Amino acid sequence: MRLSFSKYEGLGNDFVVIDIKSGELARAEEYAVAICDRHRGVGADGVLIVGPGAPSMRVINADGSRPEMCGNGIRCVALHLVRTGVVKELAFDVATDAGPHRCVVSTLAVGAREIQVEVTMRAPSLTPSSVPVIADAADARVIEQGFDAGGRSVRLTCVSMGNPHGVTFDDIGEARRTLGPLLEKHARFPRAANIGFARVVAPQTIELAVWERGVGFTEACGTGACACAVAAVETGRAQRDQPIEVRLPGGPLQILVGAAGERLRMTGPARHVFDGVIEL
């Protein structure tokens, strides 16, 4: 089977985009593992399946698991839709497993290789059943609660961005490399979680490294940056209604957290790397 694809990246978080014109891609999860292999495949953090019909995105991680949403991935899909001429408007919705997300692009030029995209993300939720996370009390939000992992307690704030996140501002240092995978699959996360290790470096400026569920540490994580910004606001480390710069290893994202219950806005780049064909 020969499969056409396009390679994209958003702040170094890289994806293979497969545009399905009709029907479904059989054995998609199995193929995604082979495609994402950096030694024997194309190499990527995940596969993004686009279409058919109205703009939509389905995400498959490098290990074959299915996350509900990917913030960097949706910017890459927005660029793909612009490059290939599928969309003819400045603003459009992309359907995801976490619901529709509005994308506003900086250019509509067919063939554009790089654009800035503002994405209206889901409203964050700290309700434990929404994350999901097992809280100390059924109706209590999990804000800076201790999670035991690797012989130490790490304080996490748990946020859903349509997918589960735990964010810590503890001074972890290099211990994050062992704590990331332990916290991802902590017993209090029924569906596992993405784990963000954050540090405030200036007013409205945060450094962040994210251990992504089913992937590992990546150059950037859009939903992780959003969850980090929410956690910073909820713990008094940042202000609402003012842009928060979240600096990831691959570069910065701008996150705007409004009033409680409002949808977040995330702005960042996406870049087309190359097109190709792989034989599976």
N, C-alpha and C positions, 0 to 999 in steps of 0.2 A: 504494500500500500504506500503510495506516494502522497505526501501531505504538504501543501503550501502553508507557509507561516510568515509572520513578521516579528522581528525582535525589537523590543522597546525597553526603555529604562526611565525611571523617575527618581532622581537623586541616587542612582546606583542600584536601586531596587529593580531587578530586571525580570522581564516577562517575555514569553512567547505567546503571541496573539494568533489564534486560529479563527478565521472567519468562515462560519458554517452557513452556506447559502440556503440549505433546506434540510429538514430532518434533524437527526441527532448524530453525534460522533460516538459510535459504538466503542466500548472499551476505553472510554476517555481517561479514566483514572489510571489505568495501566499504561496507556500511551504517555500520559503526563510525566510519570516517573521516568520513563526512558528519555523523553525529550529534555527534561530538566537535568539529567546527568551531565555534569560538567566535563567528564572525561570521555564518555561514549555517546553523548547526545549533543543537542544544541547548547545546553547549559542555561539555567534560569532559576529564579526563586519560585516561579509558578507559571501555570498556563492559564490564559484568559480566553474563554470561548465566547465569541461575539455572534449574535443573531441566532436564528434567522428572523426576518421581519423587522419590527420596531427595535431601536437600539437596546441591546441587553448585554449583560456580562455575567458569565459564570466562572468562578475561580476554582482552580485545582492547585493545591500546594505541591511542592517538589516530592513529598512523600505519598501523594495520591489522595490526601484528605481534602475535604471540601469546606473551606471557610465561608462564612456568610457574606463577607464584604472585604474589599481591599482598597484603601484610599489612594495609594500610589498607582495601583492597577487601573482604577477608573479614570485617572488622568491619561494614562497610556491608551485606554480604549477611546477616550474622547479624541485624542490625536489621531488614532487610527481611522475613526469615522470621518474626521476632517480630511486627512490625507487621501482617502479613497473616494471622497466625494459623496459619501452616504448621507451626510447631513449638509443642509444648505443654509442653516441659521446660526446665529451667534450663540444662542442658548438652547439647550435641548435636555431631555431627560434620558437617563440610562437606567433600565430596570436591573435590579440585583436581587439576590436572595435575601437581602436586608431591606428591600423596598426600593422605590425609585429615588434617584439622586440627580439633582439639577446641575448641569455643567455649563459654565460660561467660558468660552475660549477667547484667546487674544487675537486670533486670526482665523479666517475661513479659507485660506489659500490651499487649494488642492495640491498635494505634494509637499506641504510644509513639513520640515523635519523636526522642528522643535517649537513648542508653544507653552505659554502659561495658561493654566486652567484653574478657575475658581469652582470649587465643588460645594454645593449646599448639602452638608452631611445630615444624617439623622440627628434628631434631638437625643442627647445622651441620657442614659438612665442609670441611676445608682440603686434601683430597687433590686434586692438580691435575686429574686426569681427571674428578673430580666437578664442578669449578667450571663449565665447564672453562677451564683456563689452561695455556699452555705454560711449564713451569718450567725453571730452569737445569739441573736434573737430574730425571730421570723420576720419582724417588720423593721429591723434596724439596718440602716445603710452601713456598708463596710468601708469605713474611713479610718485609715491608719491603724487597722487592726493587725495584731501579730500573727504571722504564719510561720510555723516551725519548719525549717528545711535545712538539711546539712548540719544539724547541731546548733543552729542559731535561729533567732526570731527576727523576721523581716516584716516591717510595717507596710501593709498594702492598702491602697484605696482602689476599690473595684468599680469599674465603669463598663457599661455596654454601649458600644457604638454600632449596634447590630451584630457585633461579635464581642467576645469577652476579653477584658483587659484587667490586669492588676498593675498598679503603678506605685513604686516606692521612691521616696526622696532620702532614704537612709544612705549613709556613706558606706557603700558596699565595696567599691574599688574593684580589683580584679576578681574578687570572689563571685561576681556576677556570672562568670563563665561556668561555674559549677551550680550556682543557685538558679540560673535561668531555666535549665531543663527540669530541675527538681520542683520549682514553683509552677511551671507550666502544667505539670501533671499532679499537682497537689490534690489531696483527697477532697478539699473544699471546693474544687472546681469540677463539677460533674462532666463538663464537656471540654476540660482543659482550658488554658487561657494564654493570651499573649502577655508577656511580662516586660514592663518598662522600668528602666533604671535611670532616674532623673536627678538633675542637679541644677539649682537656680544659680546663674552666673551674673545676672544683672536684673534690674527691674524689667518685668515682662519678657525676660530672655531665659530659656532653659535648655540645657544640654540633655540629650536623651539617647540611650541605646536600648533597642528592643529585641528581646528574644521572641521570635514569632513562632506561634503554635504550628507545628508541622514543618518548620523550615530551619529555625535556628536564628542566630544573630544575622541581621541584614543591614544593608547600608541605610535603609530608611523604611519607615512604616507610617503611612498616612493616618490610619485609624488609631495607631499607637500615639502619634503626635496629638491627635484630638483628645484622646483619653487622658494624656498627660496634662494638657491645658485645662481640662475639666478638673482633674485632681488638684492642680495648682490653685485654681479658683476656689474650690471647695475647702481647701486647707489654708486659705489666706495668703498663699504665696504669689498670687497674681490677681489682676483686676479684671472684672467683666467689662464688656463693651469697649475694650482696648485691644489692639492686635498683640498677640503673644507670639514671639519668634521661638520656634522649637528647632534647635540645631541638632540634626542627626549626623551620623558619620558621613553620609553622602551629600549633606547640604541642608539649608534651612527651609522650613515650611512656615507660613503665616497662618495662625489660627485665631479666629474671633469667636469668643464665647459670649453669648448674649444672656438674657434673663433665663431663669430656670424654666425648662420646658421648650425653649426655642432651639431651632436647628442651628448647628455650628456651620461656620464657613472656613474652608481650607483652601489655600492658594499655593500653587507650586508648579514646577516645570514637568514636562514629559518630552522625551526625545526618541525619534526613530533611529534605530541602529542599522538594520539591514533586513532584506527579505531573502527567503530561501525555500528550499524544498528538502524534506527529510523522508527517507524511506523507512517504513516501520514494518 
